[in-house]
Amino acid sequence: MNFRTLSRLIALPLALCLTFATLPAQAAQVLRNLVSVEGIRDNPLVGYGLVVGLNGSGDSTQVKFASQSVINMLKQFGVKVPDGTDAKSKNVATVMVSAVLPPGYRKGQAIDVVVSSLGDAKSLRGGALLLTPLRAADNEVYALAQGNVVVGGFSAQGKSGSSVTVNTPTSGRIPNGAAIERAIPTDFASTPSVRLSLRHPHFQTAINIVDSINKRFGDIATASDATSVEVQAPSNPTQRIAFMAKLEGLSIDVGEESPKVVFNSRTGTVVIADGLRVRAAAVTHGSLKVVISESTKVSQPNALAGGNTVAAPQSQVTAEQGMRQMFNWPAGAKLQAIIDVVNSLGASPDDIMAILQALDQAGAIEGELVVI
């Protein structure tokens, strides 16, 4: 094999890679990722219960409602507790039990539950949840929860008071821990049409959904706003389910949204969406550093002197003004240019938030600033 042939073989894959790399990113998504069907949604459930069998890591005597709950539970089993008695048991913890009832679940099916301590219990490891009714927003019981709690964390404490805690030992799960006792009714199969609610309202996306549905199934879809699309569906339940399965698989071109900069002030996280641009601007960012040092100077007299030992506190305060050069972004600078400039300065997330907020106030950011 000569050098010319070898060069062609190497150049061919490289050319293909360059061709694929320069292809525009597809903005199309399947419909099921863009909308939710009205009438088909999760329903939260919540309940109050007791976890028993703990090895002394339950609620302390300071939690008064824990004692009351134990007494009320014993009364249900015919155990008479004298009036005024405080049921003290560190093997019991009061908990809140939460679950999510998926759409379409029927009586007898099982769902997972989350158990979280309500009092001052140190750990739920090794405990078992007693039968707990789970209620919805209408205060009706839709499920019953019970079972052994699976805890992912642990806590250990020594006699000196030192302790080690990993993850959260006061919260756990019970897989398939609740049985459905009542189904939540839905009007999905009773209405002549199906409403699709956009997860991210957008006028262009709504129109694209209508056009794609009408092109595939005929003139059956309409949109009254940027939030929802009304679709005529078959009245037969089986045909309606088959129709929805085909509908959710449609490929939809998503409308272009305004790029965002998202700040999480609690964690210091900064997320800059691709496509964010800035107008021409000059920025300088400096900081004032103040250091206060406290020390104590002791004056000790000689052995034969008649004076006393004196301790005198001393404070030293210094201030340093950070020297930062001014830098500028050209008009239309993209995300990569912003990152390169900020990283070259060694800026922290707090610095980035301050710089971008100042740019937004100056009207130099072509996007949306979101603080969470």
Helices and strands as residue ranges (DSSP letters): H 3-21, E 28-30, G 31-33, E 35-37, E 43-52, H 64-76, E 93-101, E 110-117, E 128-135, E 141-148, E 150-151, E 154-157, E 163-166, E 171-180, E 193-198, H 203-217, E 221-223, E 228-232, H 237-248, E 251-253, E 260-264, E 269-272, E 277-278, E 281-283, E 288-299, E 310-321, E 327-329, H 335-344, H 349-361, E 365-366, E 368-371
